[in-house]
């Protein structure tokens, strides 16, 4: 089986002696440990073609780390944001939005970890939340240092993560389609 650009799909975790940089090997080890702890989804498609692409395996540890970082940020935002910024409950609105983003990151991580067919939905929804967060952070900042911080967060964290989410959604949809093709062929042989 090949990817959309005719490269072979990896059958499993990368070989730890493949000459990869130490950080790549470390993330691969973390991904392998998480794979051992959480069972893969029992969807029929995973019996035919499990999705073991490196980026899919890495998504779980990356998104769980992002969720872990976001949790204290929600508390900081709820405590430090002004109660009123041309609207009432400004602090509650942003902290609540970040709770939704936290749930999206965890849902995407768990879906990737389980190789679930729901990864397409989870990643697309989380990507949309990240793009909206970047947009409103930049547009609602009062300027100066706050604007610089919002632009930096958007450029260095939110938009790259959103791009990863959209890639995961697209990739997992392609894998699901290949699984269906393989399953259809399996059914015809019976």
N, C-alpha and C positions, 0 to 999 in steps of 0.2 A: 504494500500500500504506500502511496506517496502523498505528499502535501500538495497544495494547489500550485506550487512552483516546482513540482516534480522532484523534490527532495524526499528521501525515504523518511517515514515517520519513525521516531525512536521507539524501541520496544520497551524501554524502561529507563531507570536512572542512568546518568552518564557514568562512564568508567572513572573512578576517582584518580586514576593514574593517567588520564588523558592529556595532561599538560595544561589543564585549565589553571587560571590564577587561583590563589588560596581562597579568596572571597567566594568565587564560584563554587569551589569544592565544599566550602562551609555551608553555603545556602543549599546545595544539593543534599548534604548530610541532614540538615534540618528538615528539608522536604521529605526525605526518606523516612525519618523518624515519625513525622506527622502521618505519613502514609501507613506506617505500621500501627499507629494508634487509632486511626479513624478508618472504618471499613469503606471500601469503594461502594458506590451505589449499586444495588442489585438489578439495575435496569438491564434488559435483555441486550441492548446495544453494547454494554461493557463486556458481555461474554464473547462478543464477536470482535470488537475493536476498542480496547480501553485507550483513553486519551492520555498518553504519558509524555506529551511534549514538555520540554523543560519549562517554558513559561507558564504552562498550566500547573505543573508541580510546584513552581515557585510562587504562584499567586497566593496560595494559602498562607505561607509564612509572611509574605509581604503585607497582605491585607490584615492579618492578625496583628502584626506589628503596628500598622497604621491605626487599627482600632484601639490598640493599647495606648498609643500616643494621643489619640483623639479623646479618650475618656477623661484624663485630667484637664485637657483643653476645654471640654464642656464645662467643667467645674469653674475653671478660671474665667471663661466667658460669662457664665452666669453671675459670678461675683463681681467682676471688674467692668463689664459693659454698663453704660449708663441706662437707667431705667427708662429714660425718655430721650429719643433722638428724632424729633419731628413725628414721633408716633409713640403711643403708649405700649408698654410691654416689649420694648425693643430687645431687652436682655433675654426675656423668656422666648421670644421669637427665634433669636439666633441659637440659643442653647437647645431649644426644641429641634431646630433644623439639624444641628450637629448630632443630636440623638438619632434622628432618622438616618443621617449619614453613617453613624456608627453601626446601626442595624444593617444597612446596605453593605458595608465593608465586611461584617461578620458573615452575612448571608452569602456574599460572593466568595469569601474564603472557604466556608464550609462546602459550598457547591463545587468549588474547584478541587478541594481536598477529596470529596467523594466522587469526583468525575460525574457529577449529576447532570442530567439533561436540563436542569433548571439553571445551570450556569449562564446560559444565554440571557435569560431574563434578569437574573441577579446582577450580572456584569453590566448589562445595558442600563438598568435602573440606577445602579451606583455611579456609572459614568455620567449619566444625566445629572444626578445630584451634585457630583463634583464640578461639572461645568457650571451649573447654576450657582454653586457656592463661590466659585472663582469670580464669576460675573458680578454677583451682588456684593461680594467683599470689596472689589475694586470700585464699583460704582457708588457704593454707600459710604466709602471712607471719606472723612472730612478733608483729607489732603495732607501735605507734609510727610512726616515720618509714618503716619498711619497708612497713607496711600503707598509709600515705598514698601512697607511691610506687606500690604495686600497684594501688590504686584509680584513681589518676591515669592510669597506663598502660592500664588496662582501659577507662576512660571516654573517654580521648582518642585511643587508638590501636587497641587490639585489637578492641573492640566496634564502632566505626565501620567498620573494615576488614572485619570479619565481616559487617556489614550490607551493605556493598558487594558482598562475595562472594555473599551470598544473592540480592541483586538481579541480579547477573550471571548466576547459575545460572538464575534464573527467566526473565530476559529472553532468554537464549540458547536456552532451551527453547522459548519462544514463537516466536522467529525460526525455529528448526528446524521447528516445526510448520507455520509459514507456507510455508517452503521446500518441505516435503513436499506441501502442498496445491497449490502452483504446479507442482511437478514432476508430480503426478498429473494435473493439467489439461493439461499439456504432452504427457503420454503418451497421453491420450485423443484428442488432435487428430491424432495420427499415423496 
